[in-house]
Amino acid sequence: MANKTSKETDPATNALSELQKAGFGNMMGMSTAWMEAVSDMGAEVVSFVADRIQEDVKAQHKMLHCKDISELQHIQAEFFQKAVEQYQAETGKLVEMGAAAFAPDKDDEKS
């Protein structure tokens, strides 16, 4: 196999270099705390999706057992209202988690 020239690098190295140029800086310096925060956000999203699926199943069960169209409309309206409220709350929670993840480390501020 021929040696690569300095201009000829693999795509992963090029992608990392482009991210650094875009302002992400040295990504190798990401702290464990930051990685844990990102992991916590991922777990939060997975938990939220599981809760929403459970709400979907409950609503479908109610709809299958309703007796008339007005009851069906009421079930659908409740489902939609609860979904909007839950999505709003989850968005707020994720924004707070994201802000905390990107906030400067208190130990770094003291230095």
N, CA, C and O of each residue as an XYZ file, in Angstrom:
444
protein
N       0.845     -1.174      0.000
C       0.000      0.000      0.000
C       0.893      1.240      0.000
O       1.902      1.289      0.704
N       0.523      2.211     -0.774
C       1.323      3.429     -0.886
C       1.106      4.307      0.329
O       0.024      4.321      0.915
N       2.145      5.041      0.704
C       2.029      5.979      1.819
C       1.156      7.149      1.423
O       1.194      7.613      0.283
N       0.375      7.619      2.368
C      -0.468      8.781      2.109
C       0.354     10.042      2.270
O       1.234     10.125      3.127
N       0.058     11.007      1.447
C       0.739     12.290      1.594
C       0.057     13.057      2.707
O      -1.012     12.653      3.163
N       0.640     14.140      3.150
C       0.059     14.926      4.244
C      -1.292     15.512      3.854
O      -2.134     15.738      4.724
N      -1.521     15.763      2.563
C      -2.803     16.308      2.111
C      -3.876     15.230      2.058
O      -5.067     15.539      2.083
N      -3.469     13.977      1.988
C      -4.386     12.869      1.815
C      -4.606     12.183      3.163
O      -3.831     11.308      3.548
N      -5.662     12.577      3.882
C      -5.949     11.990      5.191
C      -7.297     11.300      5.145
O      -8.069     11.484      4.203
N      -7.577     10.502      6.170
C      -8.848      9.774      6.183
C     -10.010     10.722      6.486
O      -9.803     11.785      7.071
N     -11.229     10.345      6.091
C     -12.406     11.213      6.285
C     -12.673     11.568      7.744
O     -13.112     12.682      8.029
N     -12.420     10.646      8.679
C     -12.678     10.930     10.095
C     -11.778     12.067     10.586
O     -12.226     12.943     11.327
N     -10.528     12.048     10.177
C      -9.610     13.119     10.585
C     -10.055     14.442      9.981
O     -10.018     15.478     10.644
N     -10.472     14.404      8.726
C     -10.968     15.627      8.082
C     -12.213     16.163      8.796
O     -12.342     17.371      8.998
N     -13.130     15.265      9.179
C     -14.350     15.695      9.859
C     -14.018     16.334     11.198
O     -14.575     17.378     11.538
N     -13.120     15.724     11.963
C     -12.716     16.277     13.252
C     -12.063     17.640     13.065
O     -12.317     18.570     13.831
N     -11.241     17.749     12.070
C     -10.577     19.018     11.780
C     -11.592     20.105     11.434
O     -11.456     21.248     11.872
N     -12.597     19.752     10.657
C     -13.638     20.721     10.284
C     -14.451     21.153     11.502
O     -14.797     22.327     11.631
N     -14.756     20.211     12.398
C     -15.477     20.567     13.622
C     -14.653     21.520     14.483
O     -15.189     22.472     15.050
N     -13.362     21.264     14.576
C     -12.487     22.146     15.352
C     -12.478     23.539     14.752
O     -12.519     24.528     15.484
N     -12.424     23.631     13.438
C     -12.443     24.933     12.761
C     -13.770     25.649     12.980
O     -13.818     26.877     13.035
N     -14.860     24.866     13.106
C     -16.187     25.456     13.283
C     -16.407     25.974     14.694
O     -17.457     26.548     14.983
N     -15.443     25.785     15.569
C     -15.573     26.351     16.904
C     -15.705     25.336     18.009
O     -15.855     25.717     19.170
N     -15.655     24.056     17.692
C     -15.761     23.057     18.740
C     -14.453     22.862     19.483
O     -14.430     22.229     20.539
N     -13.379     23.388     18.957
C     -12.088     23.296     19.634
C     -11.577     21.876     19.707
O     -11.978     21.015     18.923
N     -10.713     21.644     20.627
C     -10.117     20.334     20.788
C     -11.110     19.412     21.481
O     -11.284     19.476     22.697
N     -11.747     18.571     20.714
C     -12.780     17.691     21.261
C     -12.185     16.608     22.151
O     -12.911     15.974     22.916
N     -10.908     16.392     22.064
C     -10.275     15.392     22.913
C     -10.279     15.846     24.369
O     -10.102     15.024     25.267
N     -10.477     17.127     24.615
C     -10.446     17.653     25.969
C     -11.791     17.623     26.666
O     -11.935     18.211     27.738
N     -12.795     16.948     26.082
C     -14.107     16.894     26.707
C     -13.998     16.174     28.049
O     -13.401     15.102     28.148
N     -14.571     16.769     29.054
C     -14.468     16.193     30.388
C     -15.442     15.035     30.572
O     -16.421     14.890     29.840
N     -15.143     14.230     31.560
C     -16.012     13.116     31.903
C     -17.382     13.634     32.320
O     -18.404     13.031     31.994
N     -17.401     14.737     33.031
C     -18.671     15.316     33.487
C     -19.546     15.718     32.298
O     -20.761     15.519     32.312
N     -18.914     16.284     31.272
C     -19.671     16.690     30.092
C     -20.239     15.465     29.387
O     -21.395     15.464     28.964
N     -19.426     14.429     29.263
C     -19.890     13.202     28.607
C     -21.020     12.559     29.414
O     -21.963     12.020     28.834
N     -20.935     12.611     30.731
C     -22.005     12.084     31.568
C     -23.287     12.889     31.379
O     -24.381     12.326     31.348
N     -23.150     14.199     31.253
C     -24.325     15.055     31.044
C     -25.009     14.721     29.723
O     -26.236     14.652     29.652
N     -24.220     14.518     28.692
C     -24.783     14.155     27.391
C     -25.457     12.785     27.480
O     -26.526     12.579     26.905
N     -24.840     11.863     28.190
C     -25.427     10.542     28.383
C     -26.741     10.642     29.152
O     -27.714      9.966     28.819
N     -26.767     11.486     30.179
C     -27.998     11.700     30.960
C     -29.109     12.262     30.078
O     -30.273     11.886     30.218
N     -28.742     13.165     29.170
C     -29.743     13.727     28.258
C     -30.295     12.640     27.342
O     -31.496     12.601     27.074
N     -29.430     11.770     26.868
C     -29.886     10.665     26.027
C     -30.829      9.746     26.773
O     -31.849      9.320     26.231
N     -30.490      9.436     28.025
C     -31.345      8.589     28.848
C     -32.693      9.266     29.106
O     -33.731      8.603     29.133
N     -32.671     10.569     29.294
C     -33.904     11.325     29.509
C     -34.816     11.233     28.286
O     -36.026     11.049     28.420
N     -34.240     11.361     27.108
C     -35.028     11.271     25.879
C     -35.626      9.874     25.724
O     -36.798      9.736     25.372
N     -34.840      8.855     25.981
C     -35.337      7.476     25.870
C     -36.482      7.248     26.859
O     -37.488      6.630     26.512
N     -36.332      7.740     28.078
C     -37.375      7.599     29.083
C     -38.648      8.330     28.657
O     -39.753      7.814     28.821
N     -38.484      9.529     28.111
C     -39.631     10.310     27.650
C     -40.374      9.578     26.533
O     -41.602      9.497     26.548
N     -39.635      9.051     25.579
C     -40.262      8.337     24.466
C     -41.023      7.115     24.988
O     -42.127      6.828     24.525
N     -40.442      6.405     25.939
C     -41.128      5.240     26.513
C     -42.427      5.662     27.205
O     -43.448      4.986     27.077
N     -42.388      6.771     27.932
C     -43.595      7.279     28.595
C     -44.657      7.683     27.577
O     -45.844      7.425     27.776
N     -44.231      8.313     26.495
C     -45.186      8.739     25.466
C     -45.809      7.526     24.776
O     -47.000      7.543     24.466
N     -45.036      6.490     24.534
C     -45.592      5.284     23.924
C     -46.634      4.667     24.844
O     -47.670      4.181     24.388
N     -46.352      4.690     26.144
C     -47.319      4.175     27.119
C     -48.623      4.986     27.064
O     -49.714      4.423     27.143
N     -48.498      6.302     26.930
C     -49.689      7.153     26.815
C     -50.447      6.849     25.522
O     -51.678      6.864     25.512
N     -49.735      6.578     24.448
C     -50.373      6.218     23.177
C     -51.208      4.947     23.339
O     -52.349      4.877     22.882
N     -50.627      3.955     23.991
C     -51.321      2.677     24.187
C     -52.569      2.875     25.047
O     -53.625      2.316     24.753
N     -52.441      3.674     26.112
C     -53.608      3.949     26.972
C     -54.726      4.610     26.177
O     -55.891      4.229     26.294
N     -54.369      5.597     25.372
C     -55.379      6.312     24.586
C     -56.042      5.378     23.575
O     -57.258      5.420     23.392
N     -55.257      4.551     22.933
C     -55.833      3.607     21.973
C     -56.783      2.633     22.661
O     -57.839      2.298     22.123
N     -56.406      2.184     23.844
C     -57.274      1.284     24.605
C     -58.611      1.969     24.919
O     -59.676      1.377     24.747
N     -58.540      3.213     25.379
C     -59.769      3.962     25.682
C     -60.616      4.142     24.428
O     -61.838      3.997     24.469
N     -59.955      4.461     23.305
C     -60.707      4.684     22.068
C     -61.396      3.407     21.586
O     -62.508      3.460     21.061
N     -60.743      2.272     21.761
C     -61.351      1.008     21.340
C     -62.568      0.636     22.173
O     -63.430     -0.121     21.725
N     -62.635      1.171     23.392
C     -63.742      0.822     24.277
C     -64.772      1.939     24.451
O     -65.686      1.805     25.265
N     -64.644      3.020     23.716
C     -65.618      4.105     23.877
C     -66.941      3.733     23.200
O     -66.987      2.873     22.320
N     -67.998      4.393     23.627
C     -69.346      4.027     23.187
C     -69.901      4.929     22.086
O     -70.738      4.490     21.297
N     -69.448      6.180     22.020
C     -69.981      7.078     20.995
C     -68.921      8.086     20.542
O     -67.828      8.160     21.104
N     -69.266      8.839     19.537
C     -68.316      9.760     18.920
C     -67.906     10.891     19.863
O     -66.759     11.335     19.821
N     -68.805     11.355     20.700
C     -68.451     12.443     21.631
C     -67.415     11.963     22.646
O     -66.514     12.714     23.017
N     -67.542     10.717     23.094
C     -66.559     10.153     24.015
C     -65.204     10.015     23.312
O     -64.161     10.278     23.910
N     -65.228      9.604     22.049
C     -64.006      9.483     21.262
C     -63.325     10.843     21.114
O     -62.109     10.956     21.271
N     -64.110     11.861     20.815
C     -63.550     13.210     20.683
C     -62.938     13.685     21.996
O     -61.887     14.325     21.995
N     -63.582     13.379     23.101
C     -63.073     13.764     24.415
C     -61.742     13.056     24.705
O     -60.802     13.675     25.203
N     -61.672     11.775     24.395
C     -60.438     11.001     24.598
C     -59.308     11.588     23.749
O     -58.185     11.750     24.226
N     -59.612     11.902     22.498
C     -58.596     12.468     21.611
C     -58.127     13.843     22.096
O     -56.935     14.146     22.049
N     -59.053     14.664     22.557
C     -58.691     15.995     23.051
C     -57.810     15.889     24.296
O     -56.815     16.604     24.416
N     -58.171     15.003     25.218
C     -57.344     14.795     26.410
C     -55.941     14.308     26.044
O     -54.940     14.774     26.588
N     -55.895     13.357     25.105
C     -54.613     12.815     24.668
C     -53.745     13.916     24.073
O     -52.564     14.025     24.403
N     -54.321     14.724     23.206
C     -53.569     15.793     22.560
C     -53.093     16.820     23.587
O     -51.938     17.244     23.541
N     -53.960     17.222     24.508
C     -53.593     18.207     25.522
C     -52.460     17.692     26.399
O     -51.511     18.423     26.683
N     -52.555     16.439     26.830
C     -51.511     15.865     27.675
C     -50.195     15.757     26.907
O     -49.128     16.002     27.469
N     -50.266     15.396     25.635
C     -49.051     15.297     24.818
C     -48.366     16.653     24.702
O     -47.148     16.746     24.852
N     -49.131     17.695     24.439
C     -48.561     19.047     24.328
C     -47.889     19.439     25.641
O     -46.767     19.944     25.635
N     -48.566     19.209     26.763
C     -48.001     19.557     28.066
C     -46.718     18.773     28.347
O     -45.743     19.333     28.848
N     -46.720     17.480     28.023
C     -45.540     16.660     28.271
C     -44.366     17.067     27.368
O     -43.220     17.109     27.816
N     -44.654     17.360     26.119
C     -43.580     17.792     25.220
C     -43.007     19.134     25.667
O     -41.795     19.341     25.599
N     -43.861     20.044     26.120
C     -43.368     21.325     26.616
C     -42.484     21.135     27.851
O     -41.413     21.733     27.953
N     -42.933     20.314     28.772
C     -42.157     20.067     29.990
C     -40.827     19.399     29.654
O     -39.790     19.756     30.214
N     -40.857     18.446     28.753
C     -39.631     17.732     28.384
C     -38.647     18.661     27.675
O     -37.439     18.590     27.898
N     -39.170     19.516     26.836
C     -38.298     20.480     26.154
C     -37.604     21.364     27.170
O     -36.399     21.597     27.069
N     -38.345     21.858     28.147
C     -37.757     22.683     29.200
C     -36.694     21.934     29.976
O     -35.634     22.482     30.278
N     -36.978     20.676     30.301
C     -36.022     19.862     31.045
C     -34.741     19.661     30.237
O     -33.641     19.766     30.780
N     -34.880     19.372     28.938
C     -33.703     19.155     28.099
C     -32.906     20.438     27.893
O     -31.678     20.399     27.811
N     -33.591     21.568     27.809
C     -32.890     22.853     27.692
C     -32.058     23.109     28.945
O     -30.903     23.528     28.862
N     -32.659     22.850     30.107
C     -31.922     23.031     31.367
C     -30.729     22.083     31.453
O     -29.644     22.486     31.872
N     -30.925     20.834     31.061
C     -29.836     19.867     31.094
C     -28.724     20.269     30.123
O     -27.540     20.141     30.432
N     -29.123     20.757     28.949
C     -28.140     21.201     27.966
C     -27.363     22.407     28.448
O     -26.148     22.485     28.268
N     -28.063     23.348     29.061
C     -27.388     24.538     29.587
C     -26.384     24.145     30.671
O     -25.283     24.692     30.733
N     -26.768     23.199     31.516
C     -25.859     22.747     32.570
C     -24.656     22.018     31.973
O     -23.540     22.134     32.478
N     -24.892     21.265     30.892
C     -23.797     20.517     30.265
C     -22.777     21.443     29.620
O     -21.583     21.142     29.603
N     -23.246     22.571     29.087
C     -22.351     23.484     28.391
C     -21.871     24.639     29.262
O     -21.092     25.481     28.813
N     -22.338     24.677     30.508
C     -21.886     25.728     31.423
C     -20.422     25.481     31.780
O     -19.983     24.335     31.869
N     -19.679     26.550     31.980
C     -18.272     26.354     32.366
C     -18.181     25.586     33.678
O     -18.992     25.768     34.587
N     -17.196     24.744     33.750
C     -16.955     23.966     34.967
C     -16.551     24.922     36.082
O     -15.685     25.774     35.885
N     -17.161     24.788     37.234
C     -16.870     25.687     38.350
C     -15.391     25.614     38.750
O     -14.811     26.620     39.159
N     -14.783     24.432     38.632
C     -13.355     24.305     38.959
C     -12.506     25.099     37.978
O     -11.481     25.664     38.357
N     -12.938     25.144     36.689
C     -12.207     25.885     35.684
C     -12.282     27.390     35.936
O     -11.329     28.116     35.654
N     -13.433     27.865     36.474
C     -13.604     29.295     36.732
C     -12.684     29.774     37.847
O     -12.246     30.925     37.840
N     -12.388     28.901     38.803
C     -11.544     29.281     39.938
C     -10.091     29.395     39.546
O      -9.314     30.085     40.206
N      -9.718     28.713     38.461
C      -8.307     28.720     38.046
C      -7.894     30.033     37.449
O      -6.740     30.195     37.053
